[in-house]
Amino acid sequence: MVFCARRVWEADIVNRLVGASSPYLLQHADNPVDWWQWGADALAEAGARDVPILLSIGYASCHWCHVMAHESFEDTATADQMNENFVCVKVDREERPDLDAVYMNATVAMTGQGGWPMTCFLTPEGVPFYCGTYYPKLPRGGMPSFTQLLAAITDTWRHRRDDVQQASTQVAAAIRAQMAGLPDTEPTVTTELLDDAVAAVLRSEDAEHGGFGGAPKFPPSAMLEGLLRHWERTGNPAVFDVVSRTAEAMARGGIYDQVRGGFARYSVDAGWVVPHFEKMLYDNAQLLRAYAHLARRSTSVLPESLSRRVAGETVQFIVEDLGTAQGGFASALDADTHLEPGGPGVEGATYVWTPAELIGVLGAIDGAWAAEFFGVTTAGNFEQGTSVPTRRGEPVTEEDSVRLAHIRAQLCAARARRPQPARDDKVVTAWNGMAVVALAEAGSALGEPDWVAAAVRCARFLLAEHVVAGRLRRASLGGVVGSAPGILEDYAWLVAGLLALHQATGELDWLHDAQRLLDTAIEHFVDPEAPGSWFDTADDAETLVARPRDPIDGATPAGASALAEALLTAAASSDPERATRYRDLADRTLDRGAVVLAGAPRSAGQWLAVAEAALRGPLKIAIATAEPRSRPTELLATARVAAPGGSVVLAAAPDAVPLLTDRPLVRDADAAYVCRGSVCDRPVCTPEELRSALQRV
């Protein structure tokens, strides 16, 4: 009888994830769990059946998400228990960051910590009453098994409904309180505030290993950019030293792929040696921006500075390893490698080496040389005697440089023959916007037009496919855009990317596209009762337990701090009427962000970067030229190298763009106008004069 009932139940399962636009959801399409996608239908089903919702949130490259899936979601007995007692909903946190924000706040409120996979139990109205993260197949370390948890939740739902109601009411109130927004109070952005914030950040430096705090250690991507801009304004050598130490430590550690290029998500140790192996687009885009900026300021006597090399290799990783056929960039490479189809994932299997493996690929002499250079030992620095390659120094001679390049090419080819981590092909608007910013800025500053061309291709794809009826969508897969609406960070970073392309190319269309999207964001995301405060979801988005907004810069900057950059740059690039409106909103936004800079400076890297630019005006260098846009002038090349981060640098024909209105050539020669706000120096016509003018600001 039980056997027959189970067979009938299994026959009723509908595979609702097959048509998903998320690779993470598609990974679960063959589970015996009767998964639903998030939506009104799932909530209505829970209400009709009078059962809780089991909400599982994760992402495609998450190691522990894969572990829980293999242990529990692929297990028929566990799936039967889930299907019988719950409506099971699977969500990709990268596709629906609004849902992730709401339920992560609930998880942290209940447990004091968060993470993925996130496991939440909700009422049919979507209100959480019990939350956690990963639960094992069997009890361990005082943690119940997943099936024990399911049984306890089912019993509570059936027999202690009042407890459920009380818990859900308390959690909902806590979530709404956490998302109340930043107050409109002192402090405001001042030089003293930024000096104090940077001093606090520097006190938390790990002077031995670089970076901030202890293990696990995350790359301080936005903070590096903010600190560089602060150093450019103040000249404080201690700030530059911190940036240099951190950048060098990461570039020489295992968190950076010494064979292929590109950064992993974080290091599990304080010394940047052993990474958590997933590689995210958003990390690499932000770090490319910082390393390219540092490369412009490098005092290295090497033919190619470390920061310049890392910038180039990171571009190669983004374009070649994450590039999609449509011109966008995929979200991530997985943390795990599946050595056998259907088998469990193994962390690092693609990337680690033993001395014997190096010798097998390179031969005895080069293999021993490579083992010494990359720190690959018989004891290993990872698991089972394997090593994550690190880099202790640079080649000493030209002969060594040629040798290293040859060795890396051989190791790349050998590694490509190994099983590879899966790629999350989802193209996320915000992260692609970050990549457009980084590629456009790095390509312009370092004289790499191919990098700018990659940014152009990506931006054209996003405008063509991710903008639907004037509104942004969050993500696409295989060139087909999904239904999830864009959130604040999507608008902010795409606008910032389009403005970077306006500067890189001098073309007016990029500015017009940026203004249209920025005006849409202002209309739909602003808090009408608190100008300068922003929600992360639009005013016509799905109603959740609370309307999400988070001002803290994390692995990716807050939507509000990213929008502050878009507003500030747009104000410096636009006609006077638009400029006044954008600048007022930028200033109001920064003044609210001052609370974060004052109270949590290590979580305010993007706020710091934008505030530093705002204190400078931001600086604008408008170059009137008769040269075609495809041929950078000496003045433009000088400005791109010498101008501080956050400056607006653009060359075009007189009156061709707003920044060059009423700014003519001088005696038929190119002329650079250096302006701060509405105050401009007299035009200069030589690179030497321009460098001198920039040193005075």
N, C-alpha and C positions, 0 to 999 in steps of 0.2 A: 504494500500500500504506500509506504514511504517512497519506494523506488518510483512508482507510477507518478506520485505527486511531483517528485523532482523532475521527472522527464517532461511533464506538462509545463512546469515552470520554466525550464530551460527553453522549451519550444516557443514560449511567449516572449522571450527576450528579443528586443529590437536593437539593432546596431545603429545607434543614433550618432555615432562619432565619425562614420565613414565620410561624410561630406564636410567635415570640419576644415577650417582654413588654418588650423594650428597643427604643426607637426607633433606637439606634445599630446594633443587629443587623439591624433591618428595613431600614436604609439599604443593607445589603450583601446583601439577599435575592436581588437580581437579578444579582449578580456571576457571571461564569463560573467562579469559584473554588468548589470543592466544600466549602463551609464546614460545619463541625460546631459545635454548641454544646458548651461544656465539660461533661464528665461521664465516667462510667465507660465508656460506649459508645465515645467517641472514643479513650480510652486503650487500650481493648481492640482497636480497629481498628488502631491503630498497632502494637501487639504482634503481631497476626495477620499484618500486611503486612511487619513488620520494617522500618519506616521511622520517621524522627523525626516529632515533632509540631512544626508551625509554629504558634506561638501569637501572635496579633495582638491587642493590647489597646489600646483607645482609648475615646473617648466622643463623643456626638453633636455637640457644639458645638466640637470640636477642629479648628482650621484645618488643621494638617499631617496629621491623620488623613484629612481629605477629599482633600488633595493626593495622598497616597500611594495612596488608593483609586482616584482618577481616573487616576493614572499607571500603576499596576500591577495592582490587583485587578479593574479593568474591562477590562484588556487580555487578549485571548484567549490569545496566545502565552505571556505570563507565567503566566496561570492554568493552562495546560496543564503547564508546568514544576512549578508548585506541586502540582497534583493528582497528577501521576505519582510524585513523590518524597517527598511528605509527607502526613500527615493535618493538615488546616488547621483551626484552631480560632479562632473569633472571640469575644472577651469584651468586655463593657461594664464598664469599671473602676468606674463608679458603681453598677452593679448587683451586682458581685462585688468589692468593695474588698479582701476577703481574698486573692483571687488576685492582684490588683494589687499588694498589699503584698509578697507573697512574691517575685514575679518582678521587681518594681521593685528590691528589695534585691539580687537577683541581677544586674540590669542595672548598678546603681551599683557593685557589687563588681567587675564585669568591666571597666567602661568609665570609672568615675569620675564619671559623670553619668547622669541619667535624663530621662525625658520621654515624651510620647505623640505619635504611635503608638509603642507598645513592641513590639518584634519579638524573640521568644525562640524558641530551638530546644531541644526537650526530648526526653529519652528516653521510651519508651512508659510508663515509670513516673512521668512528670511531672517529672523532675529536669532542670533547665536545664544545658546545656553550652556555649551561646553565646547572647549577648544583645546587643541594640542598640536603636535607636529608629527614626527615619525613614531610609529608604534611597531614593535617587533612581532615576528611570527610567534615566538615563544616568550614567556615572561623572563626578564633579566634585569639585574641592577635595580630592583625595586619598581620597575616599570611593568605594568600589566601587558599581556599579549593583546594584539588587536582584537581577537575574537572575544577575549574577556571584557574588553572595553565595550564592544558592540552589545554584549549581553547585559552589561550594567546600564548602558544608556537605554536599551529597550525596556528593561525593568522599570527604570525611573519614569520613562515616558508613559508607561501603562498604569503604574500604580502610585506615582507621586507627581502628578501633573502640576500641583500647586508649587512644588519646588522648581519645576521647569519654568513656570511663569515668573516666579520671583527672580530667578537667575537671569532670565532673558531681559526683564525690565531693568535690572541693575546694570547689565552689560550694555544695553542700548543707551542708557543715560551716560555711562562712562565714555562710550564712543563719541557721542555728540559733544561732550565736554572737551574731548581731545581735539576735535575738529572745529573748535570755535574760532580759530584764526588768530593772527597776531594783533596785539593791542596797538592803538594809535597813540603811543605815549613816548616819552623820552626813553632811551637816547635816540638821537638822530645821527646820520653819517657825518662824521668829522674826522679830521686828521688824527686827533687824539684817540678817537674810538678805534680807528684802524691800526694805529701804532700799538694800542693796548691789546687788540685781538691778535696781532701778529706776535707780540711778545709772549702771549699765553700759548700760542701754538708752538713757538720755538722751545718753550720750557718743557714740552712733552716729547721733544725729539729723542729718539733712540740714537745717542751719539755713537754707539759702537757699530750698529748695523745700518743706520739710516732709516728714515721713515719715522712714524709716530706710534707710540704704544708698543705693546708686545704681541705675542702670537695669539691667534692667527693675525697676520699682517696684510692689510689691504693697500693697494697703491693709492696714495692720496692725490688722485688725478686732477680734480679741479683745484685743490689747494696749491699744487705746484704752480699752476697758472696764476693764481692769486698772489702767491709769494713773489713770483718773478715781477709782476706788475708793481708790487709794493717796493721791491728793491729798485726798480727803475725810477720810482718817484723819490725814494728817500736816500738811495745810495748806501744803505746799511749793509756792510759786507757780511755780517753774520747771517742775514737772510739769504744772500746768494750762496753762501757756504752750505746752508741747510738744504737748499734745492739741489745743489751739485752733488752733495753726499748721497741724498736719497736717489737721485736719478742714476748715479753711477752704481750704487748698490743694487738697485733693481735690474739695471742693464747687465750686470755681471752675474746675477743670481739665476737660480733655476726657474724663478717666476717668469723670466724672459726665455723664450725658446731660442737657444743658442745655435741650433741647427737651421731653423727655418725663419725665425723672426716672429714677433707677436707676443703679447703678454697673456699669461693665465690670470684667472679671477683673483686669486690671492695666494699667499704663502702660508703653509700650515705652521711654519716655524718663524722665529723672530729674525732670522738671518737671510730671508728671501731664497732659501735653498730649495725646499721641496714645495712645489705648487699644488694647489687644487687645480686639476688639469684643464678644466673647462676654459675656453677662450671666448670672451664676449666682445661683440662689436663695440658696445658703449665704452668699455675700458680702453680698447685700443684706439678708438677715435679721440677720446679725451687725452690719452697719453701721447698720441701723435702731436696734438696741439702743443702740449707742454714741451716735448723734446724738440720740436721744430723751433719753438720760441727760444729755448735754451741754446740751440745750435746757432742762432743769430747772435748770441751773446758770448759764445765760447771763446776762451783764451787759449785753447789747446794749441800746442805747437805741432801736433800730428798732422799729416796731410789731410786726414779726415777725422774730425772730432768724433768722440764716442756718441754724443747726442745726435750729430748729423747722420752717423751710420745707423743708429737705432731708428731715427725718423724714417730713413729710406727703407729699412727692412720692415718696419711696421706698415708702411704704405703697401709694400709688396704683399704682406700677409692679408691686409684688408682687401686689396683689389683682386689678388689671385685666389686666395683661399676662401674668402667670403663673398666675392662678386657673384651676382646672378646673371642669367642670360638677358634679363630685361634691363640691366644697368644698375639695379639696387644692390644692397649688401645684406647677406644673411645674418641672422641674429647671433649665432654661436656655433662653436664646435663642442661636442659633448665632453664631459669629464671622463667617461668610460670608453673602453674599447671592447667590443664583443669579439672574442677570439674564435668563438664558434657560433654559428647562427642559432638563435634561440637561447644561447647560454647566458649566464650572468656577465655583466660588464666588469672589466678589470681596469682599475685606475692606472693611468700612465703607461699601459702596455705598448702604446705606439712610440712613446718618447724616450724610454729609459734604455741604458746600455750597460754592458759589462766590458772589461778590457778585452776579453776573448772575442766578443762580437765586433768590436772596433777593428781588431786584427783581422778578423774574417772578412771584413769589407775592404779594409785599407792596406792589408799586408802588415808584416811584422814591424817595419821601421816607422811607417806613417801611423800605424795603429798605436804604437807606444807613444809617439809624439802627440797624437790627438788625445790619448788618455791623460797624459800629463797636462796638456793645455786646458782640457775641459774638466779636470778633476774627477775622472772616472777611475775608481779604484776597485780592488778585489773585495774589499769590505762593503763598499757601496754607501750611498747616502740615502737610499730609499729602501725598498723592500726586497728581500731574497737576494741580497748581494748586487742589486742593480743600482745604477747611479743616474740621477738627473744631471745632465751637463751644466756646468757653470763655467764662468770665464774669469780667470784670475788677472788677466792683463791683456795687453795688445801685442800684436806681432812686433818684434824688435827691428827686423830688417825687411826690405822690400821682398827678398826671397821668402821670408816667413809669411808675408802677406799673401803672396801668390800661392804658397803651399796651403795656407789655411783656406783660401777660397776654393782650391781644388778639393780639399778634404771635405769641406761643407757640402759641396756639390755631390760628392760621392755618398755622403751620409744621407743627404736629402733623397737621393735616388733609392738607396737601400731602405730608408724608412717608408718611402711611398709604396714599397712592396709588402709592407706589413699590413695587417688589418688596421683600418682607420676608424677614428671616432666618428659617430654620426654627426651630420650637420643639420642644425635647425634652420631651414630655408626661409622661415618667416621673415619678411621685410617689414621692420617696425619703423614707422614714420619718424619718431623722435630720434632714434639711434642713427638712422640714415641722415637726418638733419645734422647731428653731431659730426658724422663722417664728412658731410659736405663742407661744414665749417672748417674742419681740420685739414682736409685735402686742399681746399681753396687757399687757406692761409699759409699752409706749409709750402704748397707749390709756388705761390707768389713770392714768399720770402726767400726761399732757397733756390729759386730759378728752375723749377721743374714744371714746365707747362703740361706734361702728361698727367700730373696729379690734378691740376685744375680741370683738365678734360674729363677725368674720372668723376670729379665733383659735378661737372655740368651734366654728364650722362645720368647720374643718379638723380639730380634735381629735376631734370626733364621727365624722368619716369615717375617720380613722386607727384609732380604737377599733373601729369597725364592720367594717372591711374588712382592715386590716393585722394584726389580732390573730386568729390561727387556732389554735384549741385551746389558748389561753393563751399562745402564743408569737408573737413578732413576725416578720413578713416584711419584707424589705428594701424592696420597691418594688411599685407597681402601675402599670398603664397602662389608661386608659379605664375606671377603676373596677374592673378585674379584677386581683386581686393575683397577683404572680409567685411562683415556687417558691423563690427565693433566701432563705435564712433571715436574720433580722435579726442584726446584729453589735452589739458593745457600744455604739457611738455611737448606734445606733437606739434602744436601750432608754434610754440616758442622756438624750438630748434629748427624747424623748417624755415621760419622767417629769418632766423639768424644765418642759416645757410644761404638763403637767397640774397641776403644783404652782403655776405662775404663774396658771393659771385658777382654782385654788382660792383664791388671794389676790384675784384680780380680781373674782370673783363671790361669794365667801363660801360657795359650795356644797360640801357634804361629799363628794358623789360623785366629784369630781375627785381628792380626796385618796385615796379608797379605790382608784380605778383606778391612781393613781400608785404606791401601796404594793404592789399586786399585781404590777405590772410590775417594780418595783424588787426585790422579793423573788425574782422569777424570774431577774433579772439576777445577783443575788448568788449564787444557786444554781448557775448555769451558766457564769459567766465568771470567777469568782474563782480565783486560783491557790491551791489548798489547802495548798501547802507554803510560801506566802509571803503571809499576809493583808495586804491593801492593795495587792497587785499583781494586775493583771487581764489576761486574754487578750482579744483583739479578737474571737475566734470562740468559740462555745459549746463545752462539753465533749463534746457529741454531734454536732458539725458534721463535715463532710467532712475526712478526714485529708489534709493537704498535706505538702509537704516539711518545713515547720516550722509550728507553731501561731502565727499572727501576733499580735504585740503591739508597739505603737509608742507611747512616752510623749511624743513630741514634738508640740507644737502647730504645725500647718502652716496651709494655707488653711482647713482646718476643725480645730477643737481635737481633741486626742487623745481617744480613747474614755475613757481613764482620768481625764483632767482633767475631761471632761464629766460622768462619773459622780461625781466628787468633788463637783461642784455639786449634782447630784441628791441625793446622800446628805446633804450638809450642810443643804439646804433641807428635805428630808424629816424630818431629825432635829428641826429647829426647828418643824415643823408637826404632829408626831405625838404620840401618847400616850407616857407615860414609858418603857414597856418597849421599844417600837419605837425611840423616840428614842435611848435608850442604845446600842442595837445599831447604828443608822445612824451615830451620831456617832463611835463607836469606829472603824468602817470608814472614815469620812470622814477622821479624823485619821491613821489608818495610811496611807491613800492619799496625803494631802497630804505626809506625811513622806517618802514615796518620791519624790514629785514635787519635793521640795526639791532633789534632785540636778540636775534640769533647770533650776530657777531659779538655782542656783549656777553651773552650767556652761554653760548656753545660754539666758540670760534672754530674748533676742529671740525664741526659739522656745518661750516659756512664758507667753504672754499669758493664756490661760485659767487656767493654774495660779496666776498672780498674782492674777487676779480672785477666784478661790475662796479663796485664802489670805488675802487682805485681808478678805473677809467673815468667815472663820473667826476671825481675830484680834479682830474686834468681837463675837464671840459665837456666831453672827451676831446682830445687833440684831433684836429682835422688837417690833413695835408691834401689840398686840391691842386692838381697839376694840369694846367691848361697846355694842350699840346696839339700840334698839327700832324703828328705821327699817327699811322694806323694803329688800331688797338692791338693788333697781333705783334707789334714790335715795341717792347717795353723801352722807355727812354731812360737815360742815365739818371734823371731826377727821380723817376718812379722807382727804379731799382734801389737807389739810395734811400728813399723814404721807406720802402718795404723792409729794408734791413735795419735802419736806424730808429724808426719810430717806435715808441713804447707800445707794449701790448694793450689792446683795446682802442688804439687810434683808428680813425677812419682815413684810409689812404686810397685815393682814386685819381686816375688820369683819364681825361676825355677832351674833346674839342670844347672851346669856350661856349657856354650856354647850352651844351648838349645834355647836361644832367643838372639837377637842382644845386649840387655842391659847386658847380662852376658857373652859376648865374652871375653875370656882370664881372667875370674874372677872365680878362683877355690875355692873349700872348703879350710879351714885352719885346718891342722892336722885332716882331716876327719870330721871336725865339720862345721855346718852352719856358713856362714860369710856374713856380711852386708857391702856393699861398698857404702859410702855416697859421691856423686859427685855433683859438680856444674859445668856445662858445661863439659869441658874435664879434669877438675882437680878433683882428688879423694883423699879422706883421706885414711889412711891405713885401711884395713878391721878390723871390730870389731866382736866379737863372743858372746857377752852377751847383754841382754836387757839394762842393766845399762850403758854399754859402748855406745850403740846405742843412748840412750836418751841423754847422755852427748855430743855425736858428733852432734846431731841435735840441741842442745842448742847453739852450737858454730857458726851455720850458719845463 
